[in-house]
Each structure stands twice: as structure tokens, then as C-alpha cells.
Amino acid sequence: MDSIPAFNDVQSTKIPANALPQSEEELLAWVRLSRSRRVGPSTFIRLIREHSHAEAALNALPQVAVKAGARGYAPCSVAQAEAEMEAGLKAGAELLCLGGPGYPPHLALIPDPPPLLWAIGDVSLAAKPTVGLVGARNASSLGQRMARILAEELGGEGYVIASGMARGVDAAAHKASLATGSIAVLAGGVETVYPRENKALWSELATEGLIVSEAPVGTAPQARHFPRRNRIISGISLGVVVIEGAAKSGSLITARNALDQGREVMAVPGSPLDPRASGCNMLLRDGAGLVRSGADVIEHLNGAAQRYLPMDMPDVHIAHPPAYTEKTAPPAEKTINKTDQPLPAAIKSILSTAPIPEDTLIRESGLTTPEAMELILEMELAGEIKRHPGGMLSLAG
């Protein structure tokens, strides 16, 4: 246990303490706001911070939408939110609020943390040092064996293992870490077993581990849900290890999310002749930590600990990927003065379909931060701006 980096007391200041729900009515308002159309995680946080409470944000939301040009906008209904809460309770799930008790502390630090998480199982596992183990669904027997070895070795050193409960590497990692701590992050509803062959594993995780999902209870997993799920796997972890992953795979998406979030990225090398190892070998070529055993993972995490942001920052926001840091971000060709053109044009002229950091957009717009943030919110609600992982923005395609 002495080898575990001291990241346990992480706190997020994204949500003011007085904005957390204190009653069933306030919790219902949180659900309504988070499920309202075009209100993603970043917009949710901004609305809560501007209006102090979810109910006030809900009341203001239609006016903001009208101002943004959205017609007939209505927030999530009371009936829909009540149905979700009732379904969650019926499934034996617990609702965790961003910034509240039980919410995974490191997940709260990513740029776009889920405002709500449904959880089944031992919620205390979310507060423990966690390592993500991900890899191919069609993993080789050697890849699955490596997943078991790493899960057992890391579990023996006090680490919880996080993965996505898919077949192959995910399932092997979960089974090997049930006794020491295992967290499954699902793309669909927290009570939805996918794939069906993992029904027994789901039951074991529900009683011995922890299952979480940001999706409403009853949601059937769809392809578009998995990339968003992957950001949670990396977000709750100190680092992510890829064990067999093709060049274009969900495992590589998880690795990219980890980089966006400032987490350590590691990979197990494989044969250049095996397509399942192509993604891992690419990561290693690009500087990922090479992993042969659990000891290697711990060594990489200890080396990365000193590079983490100070946890007592007044407004925590994970650093952008290396290509977009303040030192390396390319200067914009032109800084827009807010008197030169209409305000939306001042934003649109900087944006394109290629994502850029939000703080770069604000700085280059020539607007004050409050002005720019208000305009970005309006354009996001109007569907003109698309938000990407890592605090990145682009024009909606």
C-alpha cells in the first residue's frame, strides 16, 4: 500500500456545496436538468454555478434557449424524471451526484464529468486508487491471461480495477479483481447486462464490486454510448493499461481520453504480426509506458504522481492534451474584437469542425470571460456548437 500515490483526498470545486440536492425535490430537479435536451455535463455545471440551484437553472433554461434561437424548448418533464428515479430504486441502484458523497473523486476532476451516476454495489470502491484495464473483445488466451495477472498483482497492492464489462480483456480483468475491488462502467443502464453472456459476471460485480453508468436506468446500449462510457473508465482511474487493442478500437479511445484527462497511459507490447496488438504498439511508439507486470504499472503511476495538478487549486480543470497546452497551442491568425462583428460571428469565425480548447476560444474571441461563456452556452443550446472530451469545442457538423 505504500506504493500508492497519495491522490485520495481529491475534491472538485465544479459544483458549490450549497448547490447539492438536500431533498428529494431538489434531487428530482437535478435529474430534470441533467436530462434536458442539449444540456451536456459542461452546460449542466455552468447552469448550476450561475443559478446556484437546479430548480433556478431549470426556470432559466427556456429563456436561454429562446435567446439562442431554439423554438419550443422545454426542459425534461417532472414525469420523466420521476419515472427514472422510480426505475433506479426498483433496480436497487443509488444515485450519485457530482460533488456529493460517493461520487468518484477523480472523475469529478475531468472537464466533462457526468452530473449523475447510477450505482449498484459497493460505492466505497469508487474512492480507492483505481487503474483501468481495457483491451480487445476478441482477446487471445495470452491477452486474457495477462489481464488476469495484472488485475491480481495490482489488486494485491491495494488498487481497484476498472473496466467496461465487455467480453475478452474486460471480463478477465473483472473476474480476477472481484476479491480485491472491481468497478464496471456500463454504456447502457446500470441494470442492463451487455453482452448477455456476462450475466453471471454482472451479478458478481453487483454483490462484490461496483457497477456504474451515467445513462438512465433502462437504457439499451447503442454504439454512440460507448465512447462516452470510455471517458468514465479513464476518468475514475489514475492510469489506463491497454492489453491488446487494434489501431481503431474502443480501447484506443479510452487511451486518448486518458491523455485528455491528464492520466497515465500504458500498454502491453504485442507481436507486430497480430492486428490485436497494433494499437498497443502504436501507443508505445508514441510514448506510452511499457507494461510487463503490475510492478511496471505501479512504477509508471509513481513517476506520474508528481506531474498531476495540485489538488488544492480553487477551480480544478484537468490540463488539455499536450498538443493543446498553453505553451504549444498555435496562435490564432486574428484576435476578434467584439465591436468588429456580431457576437455569434466573433465565436464562429474562430471555430471550425476541428476542436479547439474552450479557454483558447474565449481568449481569442476578444470578449470578456462572462460574455464569451454566456454566448457559448446559448450557441450550445441552439445546436451550433459541439462539445468534445477534454474541454474542446467545435462547430456542429
Secondary structure as GFF3:
##gff-version 3
##sequence-region A 1 397
A	DSSP	three_ten_helix	17	19	.	.	.	ID=ss1
A	DSSP	alpha_helix	24	35	.	.	.	ID=ss2
A	DSSP	alpha_helix	41	51	.	.	.	ID=ss3
A	DSSP	alpha_helix	54	67	.	.	.	ID=ss4
A	DSSP	alpha_helix	78	90	.	.	.	ID=ss5
A	DSSP	beta_strand	94	97	.	.	.	ID=ss6
A	DSSP	three_ten_helix	107	109	.	.	.	ID=ss7
A	DSSP	beta_strand	116	121	.	.	.	ID=ss8
A	DSSP	three_ten_helix	123	127	.	.	.	ID=ss9
A	DSSP	beta_strand	130	135	.	.	.	ID=ss10
A	DSSP	alpha_helix	141	156	.	.	.	ID=ss11
A	DSSP	beta_strand	160	163	.	.	.	ID=ss12
A	DSSP	alpha_helix	169	177	.	.	.	ID=ss13
A	DSSP	beta_strand	182	185	.	.	.	ID=ss14
A	DSSP	three_ten_helix	196	198	.	.	.	ID=ss15
A	DSSP	alpha_helix	199	208	.	.	.	ID=ss16
A	DSSP	beta_strand	210	213	.	.	.	ID=ss17
A	DSSP	alpha_helix	225	235	.	.	.	ID=ss18
A	DSSP	beta_strand	239	243	.	.	.	ID=ss19
A	DSSP	alpha_helix	250	260	.	.	.	ID=ss20
A	DSSP	beta_strand	264	267	.	.	.	ID=ss21
A	DSSP	three_ten_helix	275	277	.	.	.	ID=ss22
A	DSSP	alpha_helix	278	285	.	.	.	ID=ss23
A	DSSP	beta_strand	289	290	.	.	.	ID=ss24
A	DSSP	alpha_helix	294	305	.	.	.	ID=ss25
A	DSSP	three_ten_helix	322	324	.	.	.	ID=ss26
A	DSSP	alpha_helix	343	348	.	.	.	ID=ss27
A	DSSP	beta_strand	356	357	.	.	.	ID=ss28
A	DSSP	alpha_helix	358	365	.	.	.	ID=ss29
A	DSSP	alpha_helix	369	381	.	.	.	ID=ss30
A	DSSP	beta_strand	385	388	.	.	.	ID=ss31
A	DSSP	beta_strand	392	395	.	.	.	ID=ss32
###
